Amino acid sequence: MSFDPHTGERVPGVTVPSGPVPVDGGRPGHPGGPGGVHPGGAGRPQQTPQYPQPQVPAPAQRQYAQPRLSPTVTQEMRIRAQVQPFGGSPVQDEWSTQAIVRMPRPDPTASGNTVRTVLIWGLIGVLGLILVGALFLAGFFMSGGAPAIILSLFPLTWITLTVIWFDKWKPQPKALLIGCVLWGAVASVIATFALTAVLDGTLNALFGFGLSADPILGPVVSAPITEEITKGIFLVVIVLAARRWFEGPLDGWIYGTLIGAGFAFTENILYLTSSHAQGAEMGQGTQALLVTWVMRCVFSPLLHSAFVACAGVTIGLAARRGRWWATVLMWLPGLFLGMIVHGLWNGVATWSSSTENILIIIGTAILLSLLLSGTWFVVGLVLRHNEAQHTRQMLGDYANAGWMTHSEVDMLGTWRGRRAGKRWAKQYPGAKQAMNQLIRTAALLATTRERVLAGVGGDKEREVETYLLEALTKQRTLLMYKVNKAIHGFGGPGGGMQRGPGAGGPGGTPGGPQHPGGPGFRQGPPAPGPGMPPMQGRPGSQYPQPGYPQPGAPQYRGGRPPGY
């Protein structure tokens, strides 16, 4: 029996001799060679043995969408006009896997982001116009209006700058931050007046009394309930409409702080103008305004921010893992805590104002305010540190899967590493901007990884993960291209870090620019461009490594996804 050389199938009727086969075409004097004696017996006719040909694997099948405005092609038509199968070895597609990086993957969140962007900027426009109109009226028609507005801007400004400093790890969209301030300054103030009127009207109808008019129940009970509800409801709106940007307790702390700062800005204007008007009746309008400003804007500027941040933190804890209804329910513990602390502050302030001893008033206000403000700040620091640890842990999964090196995790997932990376990139024109983008993408990728692990977002989140992974690789490649171009005057889209005089880092000249990872740093796998063959033996070149499935993307021949 023999084998067909084209199909590899057995062909009956032809006997293949047994025993050793000729080697190297049969050397003279060698058994089976010219002049040799075959072990099967003397005079046996020599036959060229036939070997089975390797089976050619069938090509992968894919269904392509039927184009519009074209004649329909049925399966029957394809069978009738079947394409002759290719008889050679599998077609190699290295050039396409290198060039496909030029075909960018669309952002899976693009359409949703566009809708949310339009809505948030529309809200900002409406609330901004209302605020500008209200400030114009207050500045010209309220007693001490212009000085009150200017003095109220001081605490709002430094609170906003503090929040921006805390927000540097994974910056939130500027539109959301502006929207939080405007919601607190405009919408929540209007809603508080409306909710207070509804609450008083309901209580009057049922029990014959209201809360807001009572000198004790008004500030201790009514104000905390109505104000914390109207301020905190915007946190629920954010987590339901833009959950991708509300992924942890630090995000909630930031949003809640800005909402409270906006509310305090408007409330300070109302209190300052009221104090100026009362003091003006006795000829001491300026003195009364300054005393109120010191008490509210110097000794206790963070109170409303601390109250709303309670709800933001509890919502953020649920947003990282829970379903949408769980995030809404987790608003309640933070809401109640904010109400209790708010009522405690108002109660102490009401009690201290009843005494004529100015030292008791100031001492009580300062101590309680320092306690609340210090707690707010410490909580922010703890959440900021926790966010950095979370980023490093999530990026570690990608390092284990070969998408980056562990040195890159240390650089992108720690404050020290980020600072070192920026200092290093600053030495090369255009590299610092690429480094900043790389850091931002890594932070987004870490939070996306957490959502994938928690099952939040479903298959759509896996698409986002793949998109960010590819973006990270492209940005790393762009960064190294900038560095190579600055050092050597050349570089390509697929160029990795080149060693040479003045390159610094591993193998670089001493005294040259230092690589961000320090000694032993290894550049991760760059994406080879057209005309540049994939580099062999580079760190993380095999995707995926054993035991680590490639996240969010199909497996490709050779273990390397397109473009990497």
VEXLO-740707 format. One record per residue (C-alpha): x, y, z; residue in three letters; residue number from 1; chain. Coordinates in Angstrom, 1 decimal, decimal comma. Layout:
! VEXLO-740707
X	Y	Z	lummi	zapa	romar
X	Y	Z	ALA	NUM	A
...
This chain:
! VEXLO-740707
X	Y	Z	lummi	zapa	romar
0,0	0,0	0,0	MET	1	A
1,2	3,5	-0,9	SER	2	A
0,2	7,1	-0,2	PHE	3	A
-1,0	9,6	-2,7	ASP	4	A
1,6	12,5	-2,7	PRO	5	A
-1,2	15,1	-3,1	HIS	6	A
-3,9	13,9	-0,8	THR	7	A
-1,9	11,9	1,7	GLY	8	A
-4,4	9,0	1,4	GLU	9	A
-3,5	5,4	1,2	ARG	10	A
-3,6	3,8	-2,3	VAL	11	A
-4,3	0,1	-2,4	PRO	12	A
-2,4	-2,2	-4,7	GLY	13	A
1,1	-1,0	-4,3	VAL	14	A
3,3	-2,6	-1,7	THR	15	A
5,9	-0,6	0,2	VAL	16	A
9,0	-2,6	1,1	PRO	17	A
9,6	-3,1	4,7	SER	18	A
12,9	-2,6	6,5	GLY	19	A
15,3	0,4	6,6	PRO	20	A
14,8	3,1	4,0	VAL	21	A
17,5	4,7	1,9	PRO	22	A
19,3	7,5	3,6	VAL	23	A
20,7	10,6	1,8	ASP	24	A
19,6	9,1	-1,5	GLY	25	A
21,7	6,0	-1,0	GLY	26	A
25,5	6,3	-0,9	ARG	27	A
27,6	3,9	-2,9	PRO	28	A
28,3	0,7	-1,0	GLY	29	A
25,6	1,6	1,5	HIS	30	A
22,7	-0,9	1,8	PRO	31	A
20,0	0,4	-0,5	GLY	32	A
22,4	2,6	-2,4	GLY	33	A
23,9	2,0	-5,9	PRO	34	A
25,8	-1,2	-5,8	GLY	35	A
24,5	-2,0	-2,3	GLY	36	A
22,6	-5,1	-1,2	VAL	37	A
19,1	-4,6	0,1	HIS	38	A
18,4	-6,5	3,3	PRO	39	A
15,2	-7,9	1,7	GLY	40	A
17,3	-10,2	-0,5	GLY	41	A
19,6	-10,3	-3,5	ALA	42	A
18,3	-9,2	-6,8	GLY	43	A
15,2	-7,6	-5,3	ARG	44	A
14,0	-4,7	-7,5	PRO	45	A
14,7	-1,3	-6,0	GLN	46	A
11,7	0,9	-5,4	GLN	47	A
11,4	4,5	-4,3	THR	48	A
9,4	4,5	-1,2	PRO	49	A
6,5	6,9	-0,9	GLN	50	A
6,0	8,9	2,3	TYR	51	A
2,8	10,5	3,5	PRO	52	A
2,6	14,2	2,9	GLN	53	A
1,7	16,4	5,8	PRO	54	A
-2,0	17,3	6,0	GLN	55	A
-2,7	20,9	5,1	VAL	56	A
-5,0	22,4	7,8	PRO	57	A
-8,2	23,7	6,5	ALA	58	A
-8,3	27,5	6,4	PRO	59	A
-10,3	29,3	9,0	ALA	60	A
-13,9	30,1	8,0	GLN	61	A
-15,5	33,5	8,5	ARG	62	A
-18,9	34,8	7,5	GLN	63	A
-18,8	38,2	5,9	TYR	64	A
-21,8	40,6	6,1	ALA	65	A
-23,9	41,0	3,0	GLN	66	A
-23,3	44,5	1,6	PRO	67	A
-26,3	46,7	0,9	ARG	68	A
-27,3	47,8	-2,5	LEU	69	A
-25,7	44,6	-4,0	SER	70	A
-27,2	41,4	-5,4	PRO	71	A
-27,8	38,8	-2,7	THR	72	A
-25,3	35,9	-2,8	VAL	73	A
-26,7	32,7	-1,5	THR	74	A
-24,9	29,6	-0,1	GLN	75	A
-26,1	27,6	-3,1	GLU	76	A
-24,4	30,1	-5,4	MET	77	A
-21,2	29,7	-3,5	ARG	78	A
-21,3	25,9	-3,7	ILE	79	A
-22,0	26,0	-7,4	ARG	80	A
-19,1	28,4	-8,0	ALA	81	A
-16,8	27,0	-5,4	GLN	82	A
-13,2	28,4	-5,3	VAL	83	A
-10,5	25,9	-6,1	GLN	84	A
-8,8	25,1	-2,7	PRO	85	A
-5,2	26,3	-2,3	PHE	86	A
-2,9	23,2	-2,4	GLY	87	A
0,2	24,7	-0,8	GLY	88	A
1,2	25,4	2,7	SER	89	A
-0,9	27,8	4,8	PRO	90	A
-0,7	31,4	3,7	VAL	91	A
1,5	33,5	6,0	GLN	92	A
0,1	36,8	7,1	ASP	93	A
2,9	38,4	8,9	GLU	94	A
2,7	41,6	6,9	TRP	95	A
-1,0	42,0	7,7	SER	96	A
-0,5	41,3	11,4	THR	97	A
2,2	44,0	11,3	GLN	98	A
0,2	46,5	9,2	ALA	99	A
-3,2	46,0	10,9	ILE	100	A
-2,0	48,3	13,7	VAL	101	A
-2,5	51,1	11,1	ARG	102	A
-6,2	50,3	11,1	MET	103	A
-7,4	51,7	14,4	PRO	104	A
-10,0	49,8	16,4	ARG	105	A
-13,1	52,0	17,0	PRO	106	A
-13,6	53,1	20,6	ASP	107	A
-16,6	50,9	21,9	PRO	108	A
-17,7	53,8	24,1	THR	109	A
-17,6	56,5	21,5	ALA	110	A
-21,3	56,7	20,8	SER	111	A
-22,3	56,7	24,5	GLY	112	A
-19,6	59,2	25,4	ASN	113	A
-21,0	61,6	22,7	THR	114	A
-24,5	61,5	24,1	VAL	115	A
-23,3	62,0	27,7	ARG	116	A
-21,0	64,8	26,6	THR	117	A
-23,8	66,6	24,9	VAL	118	A
-26,1	66,2	28,0	LEU	119	A
-23,5	67,3	30,5	ILE	120	A
-22,5	70,3	28,6	TRP	121	A
-26,1	71,2	28,0	GLY	122	A
-26,7	71,0	31,8	LEU	123	A
-23,6	73,1	32,4	ILE	124	A
-24,8	75,7	29,9	GLY	125	A
-28,2	76,0	31,6	VAL	126	A
-26,9	76,1	35,1	LEU	127	A
-24,1	78,4	34,1	GLY	128	A
-26,5	81,0	32,7	LEU	129	A
-28,6	80,8	35,8	ILE	130	A
-25,6	81,3	38,0	LEU	131	A
-24,3	84,2	36,0	VAL	132	A
-27,7	85,9	36,1	GLY	133	A
-28,0	85,3	39,9	ALA	134	A
-24,5	86,7	40,6	LEU	135	A
-25,3	89,8	38,4	PHE	136	A
-28,4	90,5	40,4	LEU	137	A
-26,7	89,8	43,7	ALA	138	A
-23,8	92,0	42,9	GLY	139	A
-25,9	95,0	42,0	PHE	140	A
-29,0	94,7	44,1	PHE	141	A
-28,1	93,0	47,4	MET	142	A
-26,4	94,7	50,3	SER	143	A
-22,7	94,0	50,1	GLY	144	A
-23,3	91,7	47,1	GLY	145	A
-20,0	92,3	45,1	ALA	146	A
-17,7	91,9	48,2	PRO	147	A
-19,7	88,8	49,2	ALA	148	A
-19,2	87,2	45,8	ILE	149	A
-15,5	87,9	45,8	ILE	150	A
-14,9	86,7	49,3	LEU	151	A
-17,0	83,5	48,7	SER	152	A
-14,7	82,6	45,7	LEU	153	A
-11,7	82,1	48,0	PHE	154	A
-12,8	78,8	49,7	PRO	155	A
-14,3	77,6	46,4	LEU	156	A
-11,0	78,1	44,6	THR	157	A
-8,7	76,4	47,0	TRP	158	A
-11,1	73,5	47,5	ILE	159	A
-11,2	73,0	43,8	THR	160	A
-7,4	73,1	43,5	LEU	161	A
-7,1	70,6	46,3	THR	162	A
-9,6	68,3	44,5	VAL	163	A
-7,6	68,6	41,3	ILE	164	A
-4,5	67,5	43,2	TRP	165	A
-6,3	64,5	44,5	PHE	166	A
-7,7	63,7	41,1	ASP	167	A
-4,3	63,5	39,4	LYS	168	A
-4,1	59,7	39,6	TRP	169	A
-7,0	59,1	37,2	LYS	170	A
-8,3	62,5	36,1	PRO	171	A
-12,1	62,7	35,7	GLN	172	A
-13,7	64,5	32,8	PRO	173	A
-13,5	68,3	33,3	LYS	174	A
-17,2	68,5	32,3	ALA	175	A
-18,2	66,3	35,2	LEU	176	A
-16,2	68,3	37,7	LEU	177	A
-17,7	71,6	36,4	ILE	178	A
-21,1	70,0	36,4	GLY	179	A
-20,7	69,0	40,1	CYS	180	A
-19,8	72,6	41,1	VAL	181	A
-22,7	74,1	39,2	LEU	182	A
-25,1	71,5	40,5	TRP	183	A
-24,2	72,4	44,1	GLY	184	A
-24,2	76,1	43,5	ALA	185	A
-27,4	76,4	41,5	VAL	186	A
-29,6	73,3	41,1	ALA	187	A
-29,3	71,9	44,7	SER	188	A
-30,0	75,4	46,2	VAL	189	A
-33,2	75,8	44,1	ILE	190	A
-34,2	72,2	44,8	ALA	191	A
-33,6	72,7	48,6	THR	192	A
-36,0	75,7	48,7	PHE	193	A
-38,6	73,6	46,8	ALA	194	A
-38,2	70,5	48,9	LEU	195	A
-38,3	72,5	52,1	THR	196	A
-41,6	74,1	51,0	ALA	197	A
-43,0	70,7	50,1	VAL	198	A
-41,9	69,2	53,4	LEU	199	A
-43,3	72,1	55,5	ASP	200	A
-46,6	72,0	53,5	GLY	201	A
-47,0	68,3	54,1	THR	202	A
-46,2	68,6	57,8	LEU	203	A
-48,6	71,5	58,2	ASN	204	A
-51,4	69,6	56,5	ALA	205	A
-50,8	66,5	58,7	LEU	206	A
-49,7	67,8	62,0	PHE	207	A
-50,2	71,6	61,9	GLY	208	A
-46,6	72,7	62,1	PHE	209	A
-43,5	73,0	59,9	GLY	210	A
-39,8	72,4	60,6	LEU	211	A
-38,0	75,2	58,8	SER	212	A
-39,5	78,0	60,8	ALA	213	A
-38,6	76,5	64,2	ASP	214	A
-35,3	77,9	65,5	PRO	215	A
-34,1	74,5	66,7	ILE	216	A
-35,8	72,0	64,3	LEU	217	A
-35,1	74,1	61,3	GLY	218	A
-31,2	74,0	61,3	PRO	219	A
-30,9	70,6	63,1	VAL	220	A
-33,5	68,5	61,3	VAL	221	A
-35,0	70,3	58,3	SER	222	A
-31,8	71,7	56,7	ALA	223	A
-29,8	68,4	56,9	PRO	224	A
-32,6	66,4	55,4	ILE	225	A
-33,4	68,7	52,5	THR	226	A
-29,9	69,8	51,7	GLU	227	A
-28,2	66,4	51,7	GLU	228	A
-30,9	64,9	49,5	ILE	229	A
-30,8	67,7	46,9	THR	230	A
-27,0	67,7	46,9	LYS	231	A
-26,5	63,9	46,9	GLY	232	A
-29,0	63,1	44,2	ILE	233	A
-26,6	64,2	41,5	PHE	234	A
-24,1	61,5	42,7	LEU	235	A
-26,8	58,9	41,9	VAL	236	A
-27,3	60,5	38,4	VAL	237	A
-23,6	60,3	37,7	ILE	238	A
-23,2	56,7	38,7	VAL	239	A
-26,2	55,7	36,7	LEU	240	A
-25,5	57,7	33,6	ALA	241	A
-21,7	57,8	33,5	ALA	242	A
-20,6	54,8	35,6	ARG	243	A
-17,3	54,5	33,7	ARG	244	A
-16,3	57,7	35,4	TRP	245	A
-17,6	56,8	38,8	PHE	246	A
-15,6	53,6	39,6	GLU	247	A
-14,5	53,8	43,1	GLY	248	A
-14,7	55,7	46,5	PRO	249	A
-12,1	58,2	45,4	LEU	250	A
-14,3	59,3	42,5	ASP	251	A
-17,3	59,7	44,9	GLY	252	A
-15,1	61,6	47,3	TRP	253	A
-14,1	64,0	44,5	ILE	254	A
-17,6	64,5	43,1	TYR	255	A
-19,2	65,0	46,6	GLY	256	A
-16,5	67,5	47,6	THR	257	A
-17,1	69,6	44,6	LEU	258	A
-20,9	69,5	45,0	ILE	259	A
-20,6	70,6	48,6	GLY	260	A
-18,1	73,4	47,6	ALA	261	A
-20,6	74,7	45,0	GLY	262	A
-23,4	74,7	47,6	PHE	263	A
-21,3	76,4	50,2	ALA	264	A
-20,4	79,1	47,6	PHE	265	A
-24,0	80,1	47,1	THR	266	A
-24,9	79,7	50,8	GLU	267	A
-21,9	81,9	51,8	ASN	268	A
-23,1	84,7	49,5	ILE	269	A
-26,5	84,6	51,1	LEU	270	A
-25,1	84,6	54,6	TYR	271	A
-22,6	87,4	53,9	LEU	272	A
-25,1	89,7	52,2	THR	273	A
-27,5	89,1	55,1	SER	274	A
-24,9	89,9	57,7	SER	275	A
-23,9	93,0	55,7	HIS	276	A
-27,5	94,2	55,6	ALA	277	A
-28,0	93,7	59,3	GLN	278	A
-24,8	95,3	60,2	GLY	279	A
-25,5	98,2	57,9	ALA	280	A
-28,5	99,2	60,0	GLU	281	A
-26,1	99,9	62,9	MET	282	A
-23,4	101,4	60,6	GLY	283	A
-21,2	98,2	60,9	GLN	284	A
-21,9	96,5	57,6	GLY	285	A
-18,3	95,8	56,6	THR	286	A
-17,4	94,5	60,1	GLN	287	A
-20,3	92,2	60,2	ALA	288	A
-19,6	90,9	56,7	LEU	289	A
-15,9	90,1	57,6	LEU	290	A
-16,8	88,4	60,9	VAL	291	A
-19,2	86,1	59,1	THR	292	A
-16,6	85,5	56,4	TRP	293	A
-14,0	84,4	58,9	VAL	294	A
-16,5	82,1	60,7	MET	295	A
-17,8	80,4	57,5	ARG	296	A
-15,0	80,7	54,9	CYS	297	A
-11,9	80,5	57,1	VAL	298	A
-12,8	78,4	60,1	PHE	299	A
-15,4	76,1	58,5	SER	300	A
-15,1	76,1	54,7	PRO	301	A
-15,1	72,3	54,2	LEU	302	A
-18,3	71,3	56,1	LEU	303	A
-20,7	70,9	53,1	HIS	304	A
-17,9	69,1	51,1	SER	305	A
-17,4	66,7	54,0	ALA	306	A
-21,2	66,0	54,3	PHE	307	A
-21,7	65,1	50,6	VAL	308	A
-18,4	63,2	50,4	ALA	309	A
-19,9	60,7	52,8	CYS	310	A
-22,5	59,7	50,2	ALA	311	A
-19,9	59,8	47,5	GLY	312	A
-17,7	57,3	49,2	VAL	313	A
-20,4	54,7	49,9	THR	314	A
-21,7	54,9	46,4	ILE	315	A
-18,2	54,5	45,1	GLY	316	A
-17,7	51,3	47,1	LEU	317	A
-20,7	49,8	45,4	ALA	318	A
-19,9	51,1	42,0	ALA	319	A
-16,7	49,1	41,7	ARG	320	A
-18,5	45,7	42,0	ARG	321	A
-22,3	46,1	42,5	GLY	322	A
-25,2	46,2	40,1	ARG	323	A
-26,9	49,5	39,4	TRP	324	A
-29,5	49,1	42,0	TRP	325	A
-26,9	48,3	44,6	ALA	326	A
-25,1	51,6	43,9	THR	327	A
-28,4	53,4	44,5	VAL	328	A
-29,0	51,6	47,7	LEU	329	A
-25,5	52,4	48,9	MET	330	A
-26,4	56,1	48,6	TRP	331	A
-28,6	55,7	51,7	LEU	332	A
-25,9	54,9	54,3	PRO	333	A
-23,7	57,8	53,2	GLY	334	A
-26,8	60,1	53,0	LEU	335	A
-27,8	59,3	56,6	PHE	336	A
-24,3	59,7	57,8	LEU	337	A
-24,1	63,1	56,1	GLY	338	A
-27,4	64,1	57,6	MET	339	A
-26,3	63,1	61,1	ILE	340	A
-23,0	65,0	60,9	VAL	341	A
-24,7	68,0	59,3	HIS	342	A
-27,3	68,1	62,1	GLY	343	A
-24,6	67,7	64,8	LEU	344	A
-22,7	70,7	63,3	TRP	345	A
-25,8	72,8	63,1	ASN	346	A
-26,8	71,8	66,6	GLY	347	A
-23,4	72,8	68,1	VAL	348	A
-23,5	76,1	66,1	ALA	349	A
-27,0	76,9	67,3	THR	350	A
-26,0	76,1	71,0	TRP	351	A
-22,8	78,1	70,8	SER	352	A
-24,5	81,1	69,3	SER	353	A
-26,9	81,3	72,2	SER	354	A
-24,0	82,2	74,6	THR	355	A
-22,5	85,6	74,7	GLU	356	A
-18,9	84,3	75,3	ASN	357	A
-17,2	84,8	72,0	ILE	358	A
-14,4	82,4	73,0	LEU	359	A
-16,8	79,5	73,4	ILE	360	A
-18,3	80,3	70,1	ILE	361	A
-15,0	80,4	68,2	ILE	362	A
-13,4	77,6	70,2	GLY	363	A
-16,3	75,2	69,6	THR	364	A
-16,6	76,1	65,9	ALA	365	A
-12,9	75,7	65,3	ILE	366	A
-12,5	72,4	67,1	LEU	367	A
-15,4	70,7	65,4	LEU	368	A
-14,6	72,2	62,1	SER	369	A
-11,0	71,0	62,4	LEU	370	A
-12,2	67,5	63,3	LEU	371	A
-14,5	67,2	60,3	LEU	372	A
-12,0	68,9	57,9	SER	373	A
-9,2	66,7	59,1	GLY	374	A
-11,3	63,6	58,7	THR	375	A
-12,2	64,7	55,2	TRP	376	A
-8,6	65,2	54,2	PHE	377	A
-7,3	61,9	55,8	VAL	378	A
-10,0	59,9	54,0	VAL	379	A
-9,0	61,5	50,7	GLY	380	A
-5,3	60,6	51,3	LEU	381	A
-6,3	57,0	52,2	VAL	382	A
-8,5	56,6	49,1	LEU	383	A
-5,8	58,2	46,9	ARG	384	A
-3,2	55,7	48,2	HIS	385	A
-5,6	52,8	47,8	ASN	386	A
-6,3	53,8	44,2	GLU	387	A
-2,6	53,6	43,4	ALA	388	A
-2,4	50,1	44,9	GLN	389	A
-5,5	49,1	43,0	HIS	390	A
-4,0	50,3	39,7	THR	391	A
-0,8	48,4	40,3	ARG	392	A
-2,6	45,2	41,1	GLN	393	A
-4,8	45,3	38,0	MET	394	A
-1,9	46,2	35,7	LEU	395	A
0,0	43,2	37,2	GLY	396	A
-2,5	40,9	35,5	ASP	397	A
-1,5	42,3	32,1	TYR	398	A
2,2	42,0	33,0	ALA	399	A
1,6	38,3	33,8	ASN	400	A
-0,1	37,9	30,5	ALA	401	A
2,7	39,5	28,5	GLY	402	A
1,1	42,8	27,6	TRP	403	A
3,7	44,8	29,5	MET	404	A
6,7	44,2	31,7	THR	405	A
6,6	44,2	35,5	HIS	406	A
9,0	47,2	35,4	SER	407	A
6,4	49,1	33,5	GLU	408	A
3,8	48,2	36,1	VAL	409	A
6,2	49,7	38,7	ASP	410	A
6,5	52,8	36,6	MET	411	A
2,8	53,2	35,7	LEU	412	A
1,3	52,0	38,9	GLY	413	A
3,3	54,1	41,5	THR	414	A
3,7	57,8	42,2	TRP	415	A
7,4	57,4	42,3	ARG	416	A
7,5	55,5	39,0	GLY	417	A
5,3	58,1	37,3	ARG	418	A
7,5	60,9	38,4	ARG	419	A
10,6	59,1	37,2	ALA	420	A
8,9	58,4	33,9	GLY	421	A
8,0	62,0	33,3	LYS	422	A
11,4	63,2	34,2	ARG	423	A
13,0	60,8	31,8	TRP	424	A
10,5	61,6	29,0	ALA	425	A
11,0	65,3	29,5	LYS	426	A
14,5	65,1	28,1	GLN	427	A
13,2	64,3	24,6	TYR	428	A
11,0	66,6	22,5	PRO	429	A
7,4	65,4	22,4	GLY	430	A
8,0	62,4	24,7	ALA	431	A
6,5	63,8	27,8	LYS	432	A
3,1	64,2	26,2	GLN	433	A
3,3	60,6	25,0	ALA	434	A
4,2	59,5	28,5	MET	435	A
1,3	61,4	30,1	ASN	436	A
-1,1	59,7	27,7	GLN	437	A
0,4	56,4	28,4	LEU	438	A
0,0	56,9	32,2	ILE	439	A
-3,7	58,0	31,7	ARG	440	A
-4,5	55,0	29,5	THR	441	A
-2,9	52,7	32,1	ALA	442	A
-5,1	54,1	34,8	ALA	443	A
-8,2	53,7	32,7	LEU	444	A
-7,1	50,1	31,8	LEU	445	A
-6,8	49,3	35,5	ALA	446	A
-10,3	50,4	36,3	THR	447	A
-11,6	48,5	33,3	THR	448	A
-9,9	45,4	34,4	ARG	449	A
-11,7	45,7	37,8	GLU	450	A
-15,0	46,0	36,0	ARG	451	A
-14,3	42,9	33,8	VAL	452	A
-13,4	40,9	36,9	LEU	453	A
-16,5	42,0	38,7	ALA	454	A
-18,7	41,2	35,7	GLY	455	A
-19,8	44,9	35,3	VAL	456	A
-20,5	45,9	31,7	GLY	457	A
-20,6	42,4	30,2	GLY	458	A
-19,2	41,8	26,8	ASP	459	A
-19,0	45,5	26,0	LYS	460	A
-16,5	45,9	28,8	GLU	461	A
-14,2	43,2	27,2	ARG	462	A
-14,3	45,2	24,0	GLU	463	A
-13,2	48,3	26,0	VAL	464	A
-10,4	46,3	27,6	GLU	465	A
-9,1	45,2	24,2	THR	466	A
-9,3	48,7	22,8	TYR	467	A
-7,3	50,1	25,8	LEU	468	A
-4,7	47,3	25,5	LEU	469	A
-4,1	48,1	21,9	GLU	470	A
-4,1	51,9	22,7	ALA	471	A
-1,5	51,3	25,4	LEU	472	A
0,8	49,4	23,0	THR	473	A
0,5	52,0	20,3	LYS	474	A
1,2	54,8	22,8	GLN	475	A
4,3	52,9	24,1	ARG	476	A
5,5	52,6	20,6	THR	477	A
4,9	56,3	19,9	LEU	478	A
6,8	57,2	23,1	LEU	479	A
9,9	55,1	22,1	MET	480	A
9,7	56,5	18,5	TYR	481	A
10,0	60,0	20,0	LYS	482	A
12,9	59,0	22,1	VAL	483	A
14,7	57,2	19,3	ASN	484	A
14,2	60,2	17,0	LYS	485	A
15,6	62,6	19,6	ALA	486	A
18,7	60,4	20,3	ILE	487	A
19,6	59,0	16,9	HIS	488	A
17,6	61,2	14,5	GLY	489	A
15,6	58,2	13,2	PHE	490	A
13,0	55,8	14,4	GLY	491	A
9,9	54,1	13,1	GLY	492	A
6,4	53,4	14,3	PRO	493	A
7,6	50,0	15,4	GLY	494	A
10,9	51,0	16,9	GLY	495	A
11,8	50,0	20,4	GLY	496	A
14,4	51,7	22,6	MET	497	A
17,7	51,8	20,8	GLN	498	A
20,9	51,5	22,8	ARG	499	A
23,7	53,8	21,8	GLY	500	A
25,9	56,7	22,9	PRO	501	A
23,9	58,9	25,2	GLY	502	A
20,9	56,6	25,2	ALA	503	A
21,1	56,0	28,9	GLY	504	A
19,2	53,1	30,6	GLY	505	A
20,3	49,6	30,0	PRO	506	A
23,5	49,6	27,9	GLY	507	A
23,5	53,4	27,6	GLY	508	A
26,4	55,6	28,2	THR	509	A
27,0	56,6	31,8	PRO	510	A
25,8	60,1	32,4	GLY	511	A
23,2	60,0	29,6	GLY	512	A
19,5	60,3	30,1	PRO	513	A
18,2	57,7	32,5	GLN	514	A
15,5	55,2	31,6	HIS	515	A
12,4	55,6	33,8	PRO	516	A
12,6	52,1	35,1	GLY	517	A
16,1	52,6	36,4	GLY	518	A
18,7	49,8	36,4	PRO	519	A
17,4	46,6	34,8	GLY	520	A
14,4	48,2	33,1	PHE	521	A
13,2	46,4	30,1	ARG	522	A
11,1	48,0	27,4	GLN	523	A
7,9	46,2	26,8	GLY	524	A
6,8	44,7	23,4	PRO	525	A
6,5	47,5	20,8	PRO	526	A
4,2	47,1	17,9	ALA	527	A
6,1	46,4	14,7	PRO	528	A
5,2	48,5	11,7	GLY	529	A
5,1	47,6	8,0	PRO	530	A
8,5	46,5	6,8	GLY	531	A
9,9	45,8	10,2	MET	532	A
9,9	42,1	11,1	PRO	533	A
8,7	41,2	14,6	PRO	534	A
11,7	41,2	17,1	MET	535	A
12,5	37,8	18,4	GLN	536	A
13,2	37,2	22,1	GLY	537	A
11,8	40,6	23,2	ARG	538	A
10,2	40,7	26,6	PRO	539	A
6,6	39,5	26,5	GLY	540	A
6,7	38,6	22,9	SER	541	A
4,6	35,5	23,3	GLN	542	A
1,0	36,3	23,8	TYR	543	A
-0,4	34,8	26,0	PRO	544	A
2,0	33,2	28,4	GLN	545	A
1,1	29,8	29,8	PRO	546	A
-1,8	29,9	32,2	GLY	547	A
-2,8	33,5	31,3	TYR	548	A
-5,4	33,7	28,6	PRO	549	A
-5,2	36,7	26,4	GLN	550	A
-7,8	39,2	27,8	PRO	551	A
-10,7	40,3	25,7	GLY	552	A
-9,5	39,2	22,3	ALA	553	A
-9,5	36,1	20,1	PRO	554	A
-6,4	33,9	19,9	GLN	555	A
-4,2	34,4	16,8	TYR	556	A
-1,9	32,0	15,1	ARG	557	A
1,6	32,0	16,7	GLY	558	A
0,1	33,4	19,9	GLY	559	A
0,6	37,1	18,8	ARG	560	A
-2,4	39,4	18,3	PRO	561	A
-2,5	41,6	15,2	PRO	562	A
-0,2	44,5	15,3	GLY	563	A
1,9	43,4	18,3	TYR	564	A
